[in-house]
Amino acid sequence: MGYQALLWLSFGGPEGPDDVLPFLENVTRGRGVPPERLAEVAEHYHHFGGVSPINRLNRDAIGAVEKELAAQGLDLPVYFGNRNWHPMVEDTLARMTADGVRSALVFPTSAYGGYSACRQYDEDIARARAAVGADAPRLTKLRQFFDHPLFLGSFADAVRAAHTELGRPGGARTVFVAHSVPESADRAAGPPEEGGRRYSRQVAEAARLVAAEVGLERHDVVWQSRSGPPRVPWLEPDIVDHIDALHAEGVGSVVVCPVGFVSDHLEVIWDLDNEAAERAAELGMGFARAATPNSDRRFADLVVELVREHLTDAPVRKLSGFPAAGCTTNGAPCAPRCCEPAQRPG
């Protein structure tokens, strides 16, 4: 099947102080997040003038992808749509339809499986197509890429650079971090016959592969940014708690790698560059944070390579034993009951 466009599908973020609370209400609608938690998170955004960097970072990455597509002779316009803030994916899909797009690929800005990382993007696609109606383009979502050599290579170089920044190459403890999710969501991540926990197992595998490429003798995997009610168990330990534990062990310095993220959006710069870094400083520990991939030239190469898997039958490159999953059409799940927790993230 031919494709006339690429839809870049992301989370979205506020671009001014007046956007912050409406954006957070969109993010948490139906999840029972208490108002005091919303107010607390809103202060994180206001600390940066009410602007999340995520939309700017996405636009920068889209520009790099457009240049790479053109360099490779691929005539594929890139459209930008978000789940939670403007440009909303429903509006973007309506524009694509008006532009005559009948079939498009979709790049979701998440590398992993699981409800929040994969299945929710399927829901975004289905919702946008329903909003547009019968003329909506056919949308094919690109696969998960957590184990792609370009993704992992970018992180490996970033970890090396962070160790060098500390002046102790290889001497600090390396801690890989991803966004926490409810335990119930992680248990249900992946097809039921797989036994669950596809998300946390993929994060652990990505961390292992990066650590192996760097040559680390030891590394840890922890979590950040939980947002649900305290009564709901989420993946642990939290990064700040883990820094406390490392200090108690006598660890003198730490390199933190946000392996669960593709860009330096607000949760990365707040939870890691502020809260985690400040806690390490309070304890007298050295701290360096590895960069995320989307400012690396290889990220644009990665996206175009995923596109080429559909346009030119390019080989599927991956470094793990996990199945190549996540590629679905028109919002269908990967498999029956895939990533459908009894209690969704909230």
C-alpha positions as CSV (number, residue, x, y, z in Angstrom):
1,M,0.0,0.0,0.0
2,G,1.2,3.5,-0.8
3,Y,1.5,6.2,1.9
4,Q,1.1,9.9,1.3
5,A,2.3,11.3,4.7
6,L,3.8,10.7,8.1
7,L,1.8,11.7,11.2
8,W,4.1,12.6,14.1
9,L,2.0,11.7,17.2
10,S,3.0,12.9,20.6
11,F,1.9,13.7,24.1
12,G,1.6,17.5,23.9
13,G,2.5,20.2,26.4
14,P,1.5,23.7,27.4
15,E,3.1,26.6,25.6
16,G,2.1,29.4,28.1
17,P,0.9,29.9,31.7
18,D,-2.7,29.9,30.8
19,D,-2.4,26.5,29.1
20,V,-1.0,24.6,32.1
21,L,-4.2,23.6,34.1
22,P,-6.3,22.9,31.0
23,F,-3.5,20.7,29.7
24,L,-3.2,18.8,33.0
25,E,-6.9,18.3,33.1
26,N,-6.7,16.8,29.6
27,V,-3.9,14.5,30.7
28,T,-5.7,13.3,33.9
29,R,-9.3,13.3,32.8
30,G,-11.1,10.2,34.2
31,R,-8.1,9.1,36.3
32,G,-9.1,10.3,39.7
33,V,-6.0,12.4,40.2
34,P,-6.6,14.7,43.2
35,P,-6.7,18.5,42.6
36,E,-3.8,19.1,45.0
37,R,-1.6,16.8,42.8
38,L,-2.6,18.8,39.7
39,A,-1.7,22.0,41.5
40,E,1.7,20.5,42.5
41,V,2.5,19.4,39.0
42,A,1.3,22.8,37.6
43,E,4.0,24.5,39.7
44,H,6.6,22.4,37.9
45,Y,5.4,23.9,34.6
46,H,5.2,27.4,36.1
47,H,8.8,27.1,37.2
48,F,9.6,27.2,33.5
49,G,7.3,30.0,32.6
50,G,4.3,27.7,32.0
51,V,6.0,26.2,28.9
52,S,6.9,22.6,28.3
53,P,9.8,22.1,25.9
54,I,8.1,19.0,24.3
55,N,6.4,20.8,21.4
56,R,9.5,22.7,20.5
57,L,11.6,19.5,20.7
58,N,9.0,17.7,18.5
59,R,9.1,20.5,15.9
60,D,12.9,20.4,15.9
61,A,12.9,16.6,15.5
62,I,10.3,16.8,12.7
63,G,12.5,19.3,10.9
64,A,15.4,16.9,11.1
65,V,13.2,14.0,9.8
66,E,11.9,16.1,6.9
67,K,15.5,16.9,5.9
68,E,16.5,13.2,6.1
69,L,13.4,12.1,4.1
70,A,14.3,14.7,1.4
71,A,17.9,13.6,1.4
72,Q,16.8,10.0,0.8
73,G,14.5,11.0,-2.0
74,L,11.3,10.2,-0.1
75,D,8.4,12.6,-0.8
76,L,6.5,12.2,2.5
77,P,5.2,15.4,4.2
78,V,5.2,15.2,8.0
79,Y,2.2,16.4,10.0
80,F,2.3,17.0,13.8
81,G,-0.5,16.0,16.2
82,N,-0.8,15.6,20.0
83,R,-3.0,13.7,22.4
84,N,-3.3,16.4,25.1
85,W,-2.6,19.8,23.7
86,H,-2.5,21.8,20.5
87,P,-2.0,20.8,17.7
88,M,-4.5,18.2,18.7
89,V,-4.4,15.0,16.6
90,E,-8.1,15.3,15.7
91,D,-7.4,18.7,14.1
92,T,-4.3,17.5,12.4
93,L,-6.1,14.5,10.9
94,A,-8.8,16.7,9.6
95,R,-6.2,18.8,7.9
96,M,-4.6,15.7,6.4
97,T,-7.9,14.6,5.1
98,A,-8.5,18.0,3.5
99,D,-5.1,17.8,1.9
100,G,-6.1,14.6,0.2
101,V,-4.1,12.2,2.3
102,R,-5.7,8.8,2.1
103,S,-3.1,6.6,3.8
104,A,-0.4,7.6,6.3
105,L,2.2,6.2,8.6
106,V,2.2,7.2,12.2
107,F,5.3,7.7,14.4
108,P,4.4,7.7,18.1
109,T,7.0,9.3,20.3
110,S,7.4,6.3,22.6
111,A,9.8,3.5,22.1
112,Y,8.1,0.9,24.3
113,G,5.1,-1.4,24.7
114,G,2.4,-1.2,27.5
115,Y,-0.8,0.8,27.8
116,S,0.6,4.4,28.2
117,A,3.6,3.7,25.9
118,C,1.7,2.0,23.0
119,R,-1.9,1.1,23.4
120,Q,-3.0,4.6,24.3
121,Y,-1.5,5.8,20.9
122,D,-3.8,3.3,19.2
123,E,-6.7,4.9,21.1
124,D,-5.6,8.3,19.9
125,I,-5.6,7.1,16.3
126,A,-9.0,5.5,16.6
127,R,-10.5,8.6,18.3
128,A,-9.1,11.0,15.7
129,R,-10.4,8.8,12.8
130,A,-13.8,8.7,14.5
131,A,-13.8,12.5,14.8
132,V,-13.0,13.0,11.2
133,G,-15.4,10.4,9.9
134,A,-15.6,8.1,6.9
135,D,-13.1,10.1,4.9
136,A,-10.3,9.8,7.5
137,P,-7.0,8.4,6.2
138,R,-6.0,4.8,6.8
139,L,-3.3,5.1,9.6
140,T,-0.5,2.5,10.1
141,K,1.4,3.0,13.4
142,L,5.2,2.3,13.2
143,R,6.6,-0.4,15.5
144,Q,8.2,-0.2,18.9
145,F,11.9,0.8,18.6
146,F,13.3,0.4,22.2
147,D,15.8,-2.2,20.9
148,H,16.8,-0.5,17.6
149,P,20.6,-0.1,17.4
150,L,20.4,3.6,16.5
151,F,18.2,4.3,19.6
152,L,20.5,2.3,21.9
153,G,23.7,3.7,20.3
154,S,22.6,7.2,21.0
155,F,22.0,6.4,24.7
156,A,25.3,4.6,24.9
157,D,27.2,7.6,23.7
158,A,25.2,9.8,26.0
159,V,26.1,7.6,29.0
160,R,29.8,7.7,28.1
161,A,29.7,11.5,27.8
162,A,28.0,11.8,31.2
163,H,30.7,9.6,32.8
164,T,33.3,11.8,31.2
165,E,31.6,14.9,32.5
166,L,32.0,13.6,36.1
167,G,35.7,13.1,35.4
168,R,35.5,9.4,36.4
169,P,34.8,7.5,33.2
170,G,33.1,4.2,34.3
171,G,33.6,5.0,38.0
172,A,30.1,6.3,38.8
173,R,27.0,4.1,39.3
174,T,24.8,4.2,36.2
175,V,21.1,4.4,36.9
176,F,18.6,4.0,34.0
177,V,15.2,5.7,34.5
178,A,11.8,5.3,32.8
179,H,8.3,6.7,33.6
180,S,6.6,4.7,36.3
181,V,3.2,3.1,35.7
182,P,0.7,1.4,37.9
183,E,1.7,-2.2,38.8
184,S,-1.7,-3.3,37.4
185,A,-0.9,-1.7,34.0
186,D,2.6,-3.3,33.9
187,R,1.2,-6.8,34.8
188,A,-1.2,-6.5,31.8
189,A,1.4,-5.0,29.4
190,G,1.6,-7.2,26.2
191,P,-0.6,-10.1,25.1
192,P,-1.9,-12.1,28.0
193,E,-0.2,-15.3,26.8
194,E,3.1,-13.5,27.1
195,G,2.7,-13.3,30.9
196,G,2.6,-9.5,31.2
197,R,5.1,-6.9,32.2
198,R,6.2,-6.2,28.6
199,Y,6.9,-2.5,29.5
200,S,9.2,-3.1,32.5
201,R,10.9,-6.0,30.8
202,Q,11.6,-3.9,27.7
203,V,12.9,-1.1,29.8
204,A,15.2,-3.5,31.6
205,E,16.4,-5.0,28.3
206,A,17.1,-1.5,26.8
207,A,19.1,-0.7,29.9
208,R,21.0,-4.0,29.7
209,L,21.8,-3.5,26.0
210,V,23.1,0.1,26.6
211,A,25.1,-1.0,29.6
212,A,26.7,-3.8,27.6
213,E,27.6,-1.5,24.8
214,V,29.2,1.0,27.2
215,G,30.9,-1.9,29.1
216,L,29.4,-1.2,32.5
217,E,30.0,-3.7,35.2
218,R,26.9,-2.8,37.1
219,H,23.7,-0.7,36.5
220,D,20.3,-0.1,38.1
221,V,16.8,0.4,36.7
222,V,14.5,2.7,38.6
223,W,11.4,4.9,37.9
224,Q,10.1,8.4,38.0
225,S,7.1,10.7,37.7
226,R,4.3,8.6,39.3
227,S,1.1,10.6,39.4
228,G,-1.7,8.4,40.7
229,P,-3.4,8.2,44.1
230,P,-1.1,6.9,46.9
231,R,-3.3,3.8,47.4
232,V,-2.5,2.5,43.9
233,P,0.9,0.7,43.7
234,W,3.2,1.9,41.0
235,L,6.6,0.6,39.7
236,E,9.4,1.4,42.2
237,P,11.9,2.5,43.4
238,D,11.6,6.1,42.6
239,I,14.8,7.8,41.4
240,V,15.1,10.1,44.4
241,D,14.6,7.3,46.9
242,H,17.2,5.3,45.0
243,I,19.8,8.1,45.2
244,D,19.2,8.0,49.0
245,A,19.8,4.2,49.0
246,L,23.0,4.5,46.9
247,H,24.3,7.1,49.3
248,A,23.7,4.7,52.2
249,E,25.7,2.1,50.3
250,G,28.6,4.5,50.0
251,V,28.2,5.3,46.3
252,G,29.9,8.6,45.6
253,S,28.6,9.6,42.2
254,V,25.8,8.7,39.8
255,V,25.1,8.9,36.1
256,V,21.3,9.0,35.4
257,C,20.1,7.9,31.9
258,P,16.5,8.6,31.0
259,V,16.2,5.5,28.8
260,G,12.4,5.6,28.9
261,F,12.2,8.9,27.1
262,V,13.0,10.2,23.6
263,S,13.4,13.9,24.5
264,D,14.1,16.3,27.3
265,H,10.5,17.2,28.1
266,L,9.4,18.6,31.4
267,E,9.3,15.4,33.4
268,V,13.0,14.8,32.5
269,I,14.2,18.3,33.3
270,W,12.1,18.5,36.5
271,D,12.3,15.1,38.0
272,L,16.0,14.5,37.0
273,D,17.7,17.8,36.4
274,N,16.0,19.4,39.4
275,E,14.7,16.9,42.0
276,A,17.2,14.1,41.5
277,A,20.2,16.4,40.9
278,E,19.3,18.5,44.0
279,R,19.0,15.4,46.2
280,A,22.4,14.2,45.0
281,A,23.9,17.6,45.7
282,E,22.4,17.6,49.2
283,L,24.1,14.3,49.9
284,G,27.4,15.4,48.4
285,M,27.2,12.9,45.5
286,G,28.5,13.6,42.0
287,F,25.6,13.7,39.4
288,A,25.5,13.8,35.7
289,R,22.5,13.2,33.4
290,A,22.8,11.5,30.0
291,A,21.1,13.2,27.1
292,T,18.0,11.9,25.4
293,P,18.2,10.9,21.7
294,N,16.0,13.3,19.7
295,S,18.7,16.0,19.4
296,D,21.0,13.3,18.0
297,R,21.3,13.0,14.2
298,R,20.7,9.2,14.6
299,F,17.1,9.9,15.8
300,A,16.1,11.2,12.4
301,D,17.9,8.3,10.8
302,L,15.9,5.9,13.1
303,V,12.5,7.4,12.2
304,V,13.3,7.3,8.5
305,E,14.5,3.7,8.8
306,L,11.2,2.7,10.4
307,V,9.4,4.4,7.6
308,R,11.5,2.6,5.0
309,E,10.4,-0.7,6.6
310,H,7.0,0.1,5.0
311,L,8.0,2.0,1.9
312,T,10.9,0.0,0.6
313,D,10.8,-3.2,2.7
314,A,14.0,-2.2,4.6
315,P,15.1,-4.9,7.0
316,V,13.8,-4.8,10.6
317,R,16.9,-4.0,12.8
318,K,16.6,-4.9,16.5
319,L,18.9,-6.1,19.2
320,S,16.6,-7.9,21.6
321,G,14.6,-11.2,21.5
322,F,11.3,-9.4,22.0
323,P,8.8,-9.6,19.0
324,A,8.7,-6.6,16.7
325,A,5.4,-5.2,18.1
326,G,3.2,-2.1,18.0
327,C,2.6,-1.8,14.2
328,T,-1.1,-1.7,13.9
329,T,-3.7,-0.1,11.6
330,N,-6.5,2.3,12.4
331,G,-6.1,2.0,16.1
332,A,-6.4,-1.8,16.4
333,P,-4.5,-3.4,19.3
334,C,-1.4,-5.5,18.6
335,A,-3.3,-8.6,19.8
336,P,-6.6,-9.4,21.6
337,R,-6.6,-7.9,25.1
338,C,-3.1,-6.6,24.6
339,C,-2.2,-4.0,27.2
340,E,-5.7,-3.7,28.7
341,P,-5.2,-3.5,32.5
342,A,-8.1,-4.1,34.8
343,Q,-7.3,-0.6,36.2
344,R,-5.9,1.8,33.7
345,P,-3.1,4.2,34.6
346,G,-4.4,6.9,36.9
